[in-house]
Amino acid sequence: MGFSPADISYFLDVARLGHMGRAAQSAGVTQPAISKALRRLEEAVGVTLFERGAHGVRLTSDGEIFLDSARRFHAQNAEMLRAASDLRAQRAGLLRVGLSSPASDGPVVKVLAEMVRRRPGLRLSITIGRSDALNDAVERGDLDVAVAPSYPGLSFSCSQLALSEDVVRVAARAEHPLFRLSTLGLEDLSDCAWVMPSRESASRRLVSQIFERAGAPAPRVTMEADYMSEAVMSLVGSTDLLVVAPASMLRGWFGRVNALPLPMLEVRRMLVLLTRPKGSWSPLMVAFRDLLMDQHLHVKRDSADFRMVPGHTSIPVGYEKE
């Protein structure tokens, strides 16, 4: 008994959206085409996969069991198609990359730019998302690779290749009143307003746990931003908001937004490359990995000139505080 890859794809769309009309719109086909695909699947499997209702459809218990197999079928089919495409296209093809940070000058962006220069026929698909969502997308086969931070206590189901280590710090504008205190503790932050990622973010959970273990009031979050963009940093630089940001980004904002001397709130993280467990590596994936590893080696060498000096901020070697 064989299954049509198109029928499986339509089945997954309906399961995800819970509505045949919306699934048809998402897939770019008619609703009757979706209905026929589901009937073919149910006849092939021999059980009812969906319960139909006035407001949509939902999986039956048998449909829930079939869903896992359908996802694996879809991912394996996508992998075979990608492999065939790579064989035909040689230096061309499609690379689907997930990122958790859209930093314009980051290593991933530099690597992608280099790949485009070397491979004029290359097509790129870039997805921005949280680490857990990117992990799930890679595992499903919706993404080829993803670059995301891994925090203590956060586990991924995908294969991981460590790229570099970074630390997340609490920072504020350089003229913030907190920098005038001779000593600084968690109790001094009770009246401060914060910019933090959403509650589902690993970095926010870890910082909140530090406050909880110390018996201090939880940070008062007045703005949520999952990505530390230039706009967010600019806002912090012109207000008294505190921000949780990676040291790699703070380096570019030195003198405007500086890390506060709060070592108890520093959270170490590892930047990792996520790939599908036991999945095959396409030539484009291998090229991306090799360039990314090389780029991170350059970044590591460059950051050797950046260290913590006594005082309230991290400053590059060779710079003097006025």
Backbone torsions as a table, in degrees:
resi	resn	phi	psi	omega
1	MET	NA	124.6	-179.9
2	GLY	-111.1	155.2	178.7
3	PHE	-118.7	143.6	176.6
4	SER	-79.5	127.8	176.5
5	PRO	-55.9	-35.3	179.1
6	ALA	-66.3	-42.4	179.5
7	ASP	-63.0	-40.9	178.5
8	ILE	-64.2	-40.9	178.8
9	SER	-62.5	-42.6	178.2
10	TYR	-64.7	-39.8	177.8
11	PHE	-59.1	-44.0	179.9
12	LEU	-65.8	-37.1	177.7
13	ASP	-63.1	-43.9	-179.5
14	VAL	-66.7	-41.8	179.0
15	ALA	-62.5	-37.3	-178.2
16	ARG	-73.9	-39.6	-174.0
17	LEU	-95.9	-19.0	179.2
18	GLY	67.3	21.5	-176.6
19	HIS	-159.1	127.2	-176.3
20	MET	-70.4	-35.3	178.9
21	GLY	-64.0	-45.7	179.7
22	ARG	-68.7	-34.9	177.3
23	ALA	-64.0	-40.9	178.4
24	ALA	-62.9	-42.8	178.6
25	GLN	-63.6	-41.9	179.8
26	SER	-64.9	-38.0	-177.5
27	ALA	-84.8	-11.6	-179.7
28	GLY	75.1	31.2	178.0
29	VAL	-129.3	177.7	179.3
30	THR	-83.6	159.3	177.9
31	GLN	-65.0	-38.4	175.7
32	PRO	-58.5	-34.2	178.2
33	ALA	-64.3	-39.0	177.4
34	ILE	-65.7	-45.0	-179.3
35	SER	-59.7	-43.8	179.7
36	LYS	-64.2	-39.5	179.8
37	ALA	-63.0	-41.7	179.8
38	LEU	-67.3	-37.6	178.0
39	ARG	-64.3	-41.6	178.6
40	ARG	-61.7	-42.0	-179.9
41	LEU	-64.4	-46.7	-178.3
42	GLU	-63.4	-36.2	177.3
43	GLU	-68.0	-39.3	-179.0
44	ALA	-69.3	-40.7	-178.3
45	VAL	-77.9	-35.0	178.8
46	GLY	91.4	11.4	178.0
47	VAL	-138.8	164.6	175.8
48	THR	-82.8	126.1	-176.1
49	LEU	-95.6	-26.5	-177.2
50	PHE	-131.1	146.2	168.0
51	GLU	-97.9	124.1	-179.3
52	ARG	-89.3	138.4	177.1
53	GLY	-137.2	176.4	-177.9
54	ALA	-66.2	-29.2	-174.3
55	HIS	-109.5	9.5	179.1
56	GLY	147.6	-158.7	-179.5
57	VAL	-133.6	157.8	174.4
58	ARG	-144.3	154.0	-177.4
59	LEU	-67.3	141.0	169.4
60	THR	-78.1	174.4	176.7
61	SER	-61.8	-37.7	175.8
62	ASP	-66.7	-37.1	178.1
63	GLY	-63.5	-37.3	178.0
64	GLU	-62.2	-40.6	178.9
65	ILE	-66.7	-42.2	-179.2
66	PHE	-66.7	-27.8	-176.2
67	LEU	-58.0	-44.1	-179.5
68	ASP	-60.8	-43.5	179.2
69	SER	-66.4	-37.7	-180.0
70	ALA	-64.3	-39.9	178.6
71	ARG	-63.5	-42.1	178.9
72	ARG	-65.5	-41.9	177.9
73	PHE	-59.1	-46.4	-178.1
74	HIS	-62.8	-44.2	-178.9
75	ALA	-65.6	-42.1	-179.6
76	GLN	-67.3	-38.8	178.1
77	ASN	-64.4	-42.7	178.9
78	ALA	-62.6	-36.5	179.5
79	GLU	-67.8	-40.0	178.3
80	MET	-66.1	-41.7	178.8
81	LEU	-64.0	-39.9	-180.0
82	ARG	-65.9	-41.1	179.2
83	ALA	-63.0	-42.7	178.5
84	ALA	-64.1	-39.6	179.0
85	SER	-64.0	-41.0	179.0
86	ASP	-64.3	-39.0	179.1
87	LEU	-64.5	-38.3	-180.0
88	ARG	-74.3	-41.6	-170.2
89	ALA	-88.8	-14.7	-176.9
90	GLN	56.8	-97.4	-174.8
91	ARG	-88.3	0.2	179.6
92	ALA	-99.6	-147.5	178.9
93	GLY	102.7	-178.5	-177.2
94	LEU	-115.2	133.7	174.5
95	LEU	-122.4	121.3	-178.8
96	ARG	-105.0	114.0	-171.5
97	VAL	-117.6	135.4	174.7
98	GLY	-106.8	139.2	180.0
99	LEU	-130.4	144.7	174.3
100	SER	-99.4	-10.0	179.1
101	SER	-137.1	126.2	-179.1
102	PRO	-89.9	26.6	-177.5
103	ALA	-54.5	127.7	-173.1
104	SER	-71.8	-22.8	-177.6
105	ASP	-112.7	18.7	-177.5
106	GLY	-76.7	165.4	-178.9
107	PRO	-58.4	-37.5	-177.5
108	VAL	-64.3	-44.4	180.0
109	VAL	-62.2	-40.3	179.0
110	LYS	-64.3	-39.3	179.1
111	VAL	-66.1	-44.5	179.9
112	LEU	-63.2	-38.8	177.7
113	ALA	-62.9	-40.6	178.7
114	GLU	-65.4	-38.6	178.9
115	MET	-65.7	-39.5	178.4
116	VAL	-64.1	-39.7	179.1
117	ARG	-64.9	-38.2	-176.8
118	ARG	-80.0	-26.8	-174.2
119	ARG	-127.8	87.8	-177.0
120	PRO	-59.1	-25.8	-179.1
121	GLY	-88.4	0.8	-177.2
122	LEU	-66.9	137.9	171.7
123	ARG	-114.6	134.8	-178.4
124	LEU	-116.6	141.5	171.1
125	SER	-127.1	118.7	-175.7
126	ILE	-114.4	129.7	179.1
127	THR	-120.2	129.9	176.5
128	ILE	-102.2	129.9	-179.5
129	GLY	-166.3	175.2	176.6
130	ARG	-73.2	159.8	-175.4
131	SER	-56.2	-46.0	-176.7
132	ASP	-65.8	-38.2	179.5
133	ALA	-68.1	-38.1	178.6
134	LEU	-67.1	-40.0	176.8
135	ASN	-58.2	-45.7	-179.4
136	ASP	-64.3	-38.5	-178.7
137	ALA	-67.4	-38.2	176.8
138	VAL	-66.4	-43.6	-179.4
139	GLU	-63.1	-37.5	178.9
140	ARG	-72.1	-18.2	-175.4
141	GLY	92.9	8.3	178.3
142	ASP	-77.7	-22.9	175.5
143	LEU	-125.9	148.7	176.2
144	ASP	-80.8	-45.1	-178.6
145	VAL	-144.6	161.2	173.5
146	ALA	-147.3	145.1	175.9
147	VAL	-113.2	118.7	-173.1
148	ALA	-148.1	154.5	176.5
149	PRO	-81.1	142.6	175.6
150	SER	-113.9	124.4	-177.1
151	TYR	-103.7	159.2	175.6
152	PRO	-55.4	130.9	179.8
153	GLY	87.2	-7.7	179.3
154	LEU	-96.1	123.6	-179.3
155	SER	-112.0	139.8	176.8
156	PHE	-109.2	147.5	175.7
157	SER	-87.3	-16.1	-179.1
158	CYS	-85.4	163.6	173.8
159	SER	-69.1	143.7	-175.5
160	GLN	-125.3	137.4	172.8
161	LEU	-121.0	116.6	-177.4
162	ALA	-69.3	132.9	-179.5
163	LEU	-107.4	-51.2	-178.6
164	SER	-161.8	163.7	178.3
165	GLU	-109.9	144.9	-179.8
166	ASP	-142.6	170.9	177.7
167	VAL	-133.7	139.2	177.1
168	VAL	-95.6	130.9	-177.0
169	ARG	-127.7	159.9	172.8
170	VAL	-88.2	130.9	-176.2
171	ALA	-135.5	164.5	179.2
172	ALA	-153.0	169.1	178.2
173	ARG	-60.4	150.6	-172.6
174	ALA	-60.1	-27.0	-178.7
175	GLU	-96.5	14.1	-177.5
176	HIS	-62.4	140.5	-179.9
177	PRO	-55.3	-27.2	-178.9
178	LEU	-62.0	-28.3	-179.7
179	PHE	-70.7	-14.6	-179.5
180	ARG	-87.2	-7.9	179.5
181	LEU	-78.1	139.1	-179.3
182	SER	-70.1	-35.7	173.2
183	THR	-130.6	153.9	-175.7
184	LEU	-136.8	129.1	178.0
185	GLY	-133.2	177.1	-178.2
186	LEU	-61.3	-32.3	-178.1
187	GLU	-65.1	-23.4	-179.8
188	ASP	-76.8	-8.6	-176.7
189	LEU	-100.3	2.6	-171.7
190	SER	-63.4	-30.8	-177.9
191	ASP	-95.8	3.5	-175.2
192	CYS	-85.7	148.6	172.6
193	ALA	-97.7	144.6	-172.0
194	TRP	-121.8	152.3	162.6
195	VAL	-106.0	123.8	179.9
196	MET	-142.6	161.0	172.5
197	PRO	-67.0	177.1	179.4
198	SER	-65.4	166.0	-177.0
199	ARG	-59.7	-26.0	-178.9
200	GLU	-76.7	-10.8	-176.8
201	SER	-69.6	137.7	179.9
202	ALA	-65.3	-39.7	-178.3
203	SER	-64.8	-40.1	178.7
204	ARG	-67.1	-41.3	179.2
205	ARG	-60.6	-43.1	-177.9
206	LEU	-66.5	-42.6	178.5
207	VAL	-64.5	-42.5	179.3
208	SER	-62.5	-36.8	178.4
209	GLN	-65.0	-33.9	178.1
210	ILE	-63.9	-44.2	177.5
211	PHE	-62.8	-42.8	-177.1
212	GLU	-64.1	-44.3	-179.8
213	ARG	-64.4	-30.6	-179.9
214	ALA	-83.8	-3.2	-178.5
215	GLY	72.4	20.2	-179.0
216	ALA	-95.8	154.0	177.5
217	PRO	-60.3	144.0	179.5
218	ALA	-63.8	148.4	177.9
219	PRO	-55.6	139.5	179.0
220	ARG	-89.3	99.4	-176.0
221	VAL	-85.8	117.0	179.3
222	THR	-105.9	-11.0	178.6
223	MET	-145.9	130.5	176.7
224	GLU	-106.5	132.1	177.8
225	ALA	-147.9	112.5	-177.8
226	ASP	-69.8	-22.9	-176.8
227	TYR	-124.0	131.4	179.7
228	MET	-81.4	81.8	-177.7
229	SER	-85.2	171.3	176.5
230	GLU	-61.0	-34.5	-180.0
231	ALA	-64.9	-41.9	179.2
232	VAL	-64.9	-45.6	-179.5
233	MET	-64.4	-37.1	177.6
234	SER	-64.0	-38.6	177.9
235	LEU	-65.1	-42.7	178.0
236	VAL	-63.3	-38.8	-178.9
237	GLY	-67.1	-14.6	-178.7
238	SER	-117.9	11.2	179.0
239	THR	-137.8	-176.9	175.5
240	ASP	-98.5	18.4	177.4
241	LEU	-67.8	142.9	169.8
242	LEU	-95.5	150.9	-177.2
243	VAL	-136.0	147.5	172.2
244	VAL	-101.0	111.7	-172.8
245	ALA	-140.9	149.6	177.4
246	PRO	-69.5	145.9	-179.4
247	ALA	-60.4	-31.3	179.4
248	SER	-60.8	-33.4	177.2
249	MET	-80.7	-37.5	-178.3
250	LEU	-62.1	-29.1	179.4
251	ARG	-58.4	-38.0	-179.8
252	GLY	-74.1	-11.3	-178.3
253	TRP	-113.0	12.5	-178.3
254	PHE	-55.2	134.5	-178.8
255	GLY	95.0	-19.9	176.8
256	ARG	-113.3	-46.8	174.5
257	VAL	-127.7	117.3	-174.6
258	ASN	-119.1	152.4	177.3
259	ALA	-70.5	136.2	175.8
260	LEU	-81.8	148.7	-179.9
261	PRO	-75.5	73.2	-178.2
262	LEU	-128.8	71.9	-177.0
263	PRO	-59.4	-26.3	-179.5
264	MET	-68.8	-16.3	-179.7
265	LEU	-103.1	5.0	177.9
266	GLU	-76.2	131.9	-179.4
267	VAL	-121.6	118.2	179.5
268	ARG	-80.8	145.5	178.7
269	ARG	-144.2	157.4	179.1
270	MET	-116.9	128.2	174.7
271	LEU	-82.9	126.2	-174.0
272	VAL	-128.4	154.6	172.8
273	LEU	-98.8	121.1	-178.4
274	LEU	-98.5	133.1	175.1
275	THR	-136.7	161.6	-176.5
276	ARG	-68.2	129.8	-179.6
277	PRO	-57.4	129.2	178.0
278	LYS	62.7	12.7	177.7
279	GLY	-80.7	156.0	178.6
280	SER	-81.3	150.9	179.6
281	TRP	-97.3	121.7	175.0
282	SER	-76.5	160.9	176.3
283	PRO	-56.1	-35.7	179.4
284	LEU	-68.0	-39.1	178.1
285	MET	-64.3	-41.5	179.0
286	VAL	-63.7	-44.0	179.4
287	ALA	-62.4	-42.0	179.1
288	PHE	-62.8	-45.6	-179.9
289	ARG	-60.4	-47.2	-175.9
290	ASP	-65.3	-42.6	178.5
291	LEU	-66.0	-37.1	-179.1
292	LEU	-67.4	-42.6	177.8
293	MET	-61.7	-42.6	179.3
294	ASP	-64.6	-41.1	179.9
295	GLN	-63.7	-40.6	-179.6
296	HIS	-70.1	-27.8	174.1
297	LEU	-66.0	-39.6	176.8
298	HIS	-63.9	-43.5	-179.9
299	VAL	-61.9	-41.3	-179.7
300	LYS	-62.8	-41.6	179.4
301	ARG	-66.3	-41.1	180.0
302	ASP	-64.3	-37.8	-176.0
303	SER	-76.2	-7.0	176.9
304	ALA	-65.1	-21.2	178.2
305	ASP	-87.1	11.2	-177.4
306	PHE	-121.1	119.8	-175.3
307	ARG	-142.9	168.3	176.4
308	MET	-88.0	130.3	176.7
309	VAL	-115.3	159.8	-179.4
310	PRO	-55.2	140.2	-179.0
311	GLY	125.7	-154.4	-172.1
312	HIS	-102.1	-5.7	-173.5
313	THR	-137.9	159.3	170.4
314	SER	-89.0	128.1	-179.9
315	ILE	-131.6	150.3	178.9
316	PRO	-67.7	147.1	176.4
317	VAL	-61.1	136.6	179.9
318	GLY	99.2	-11.4	178.0
319	TYR	-98.6	143.4	176.7
320	GLU	-117.3	140.5	175.4
321	LYS	-76.2	132.4	178.7
322	GLU	-76.6	NA	NA
